[in-house]
């Protein structure tokens, strides 16, 4: 790993980088020999790249877009390759894992690979150019963080089926986005708490609390996984500017959960 070269690449997009060779401090993004993370110290946020001791792994930057404040990282560990988009979105730095099935080599390609097929189809019908596709708000969709909101027409929802102030979460303990008005269709009910952030089925929940009654006090709540979700009104999140959706919009998560590096991510709302 060329430490000086990596640091220069991150500096070009205005970010600090800390390399911890032989040390895994936190395992948030990659679960293998190399872990990418965004951490904070007295000077603010910085990117952290850590490796396990004596790891045979390589890290290189494939593309840097300084004006866009994004870069694409390639991690080689054993026979596997993983790519990560590192960048700045509104208020904070972030790391996003790219699906291994996507043949990307540039920042622009990585951004497109993170869009679900439904989003790609809608933006194609809207004939968006490359600049418009890169915006968080355009003629095809609105985006807040990892969530895309696609307008839908002719959706009839009874007032009794509308939920208010509902969380939208990808699981794994991530901070939820909050929808002023929400409607769910389909999906499965799961039990969620801090120890089981991705949710478990009712049978597993009953087994756990029967074997250990103290676990009933873990702050369980029921959520719906895999549902089709529609929202409107104010969508808020601590790390993002609040957006307002006029009319119902379908909610779609980016494709990060399809990468092996993020295989434990679940769609929870």
RAPE-V796357 format. One record per residue. N is the residue number from 1. OMEGA is omega as a letter, one per 40 degrees, with the letter a starting at -180 (none if undefined). Layout:
{{N;OMEGA} {N;OMEGA}}
//
This chain:
{{1;i} {2;a} {3;a} {4;a} {5;i} {6;a} {7;i} {8;i} {9;a} {10;i} {11;a} {12;i} {13;i} {14;a} {15;i} {16;i} {17;i} {18;i} {19;i} {20;a} {21;i} {22;a} {23;i} {24;a} {25;a} {26;i} {27;a} {28;a} {29;a} {30;a} {31;a} {32;a} {33;a} {34;i} {35;i} {36;a} {37;i} {38;a} {39;a} {40;i} {41;a} {42;a} {43;a} {44;a} {45;i} {46;i} {47;i} {48;i} {49;a} {50;i} {51;i} {52;a} {53;i} {54;a} {55;i} {56;a} {57;i} {58;i} {59;i} {60;i} {61;a} {62;a} {63;i} {64;i} {65;a} {66;a} {67;i} {68;a} {69;i} {70;i} {71;a} {72;a} {73;i} {74;i} {75;i} {76;i} {77;a} {78;a} {79;a} {80;i} {81;i} {82;i} {83;a} {84;i} {85;i} {86;a} {87;a} {88;a} {89;a} {90;a} {91;a} {92;i} {93;a} {94;i} {95;i} {96;i} {97;a} {98;i} {99;a} {100;a} {101;a} {102;a} {103;a} {104;i} {105;a} {106;i} {107;a} {108;i} {109;i} {110;i} {111;i} {112;a} {113;i} {114;i} {115;i} {116;a} {117;i} {118;i} {119;i} {120;i} {121;a} {122;a} {123;i} {124;i} {125;i} {126;i} {127;i} {128;i} {129;a} {130;a} {131;a} {132;i} {133;a} {134;a} {135;i} {136;i} {137;i} {138;a} {139;a} {140;a} {141;i} {142;a} {143;i} {144;a} {145;a} {146;a} {147;i} {148;a} {149;a} {150;i} {151;i} {152;i} {153;i} {154;i} {155;a} {156;a} {157;i} {158;a} {159;a} {160;a} {161;a} {162;i} {163;a} {164;i} {165;a} {166;i} {167;i} {168;a} {169;i} {170;i} {171;a} {172;i} {173;a} {174;i} {175;a} {176;i} {177;a} {178;a} {179;i} {180;i} {181;a} {182;i} {183;i} {184;i} {185;i} {186;a} {187;a} {188;a} {189;i} {190;i} {191;a} {192;i} {193;a} {194;a} {195;a} {196;a} {197;i} {198;i} {199;i} {200;a} {201;a} {202;a} {203;i} {204;i} {205;a} {206;i} {207;a} {208;a} {209;i} {210;a} {211;a} {212;a} {213;i} {214;a} {215;i} {216;a} {217;a} {218;i} {219;a} {220;i} {221;i} {222;i} {223;i} {224;a} {225;i} {226;a} {227;i} {228;a} {229;i} {230;a} {231;i} {232;a} {233;a} {234;i} {235;a} {236;i} {237;a} {238;a} {239;a} {240;i} {241;i} {242;i} {243;i} {244;a} {245;i} {246;a} {247;a} {248;i} {249;i} {250;a} {251;i} {252;i} {253;i} {254;a} {255;a} {256;a} {257;i} {258;i} {259;i} {260;a} {261;i} {262;a} {263;a} {264;i} {265;i} {266;i} {267;i} {268;i} {269;none}}
//
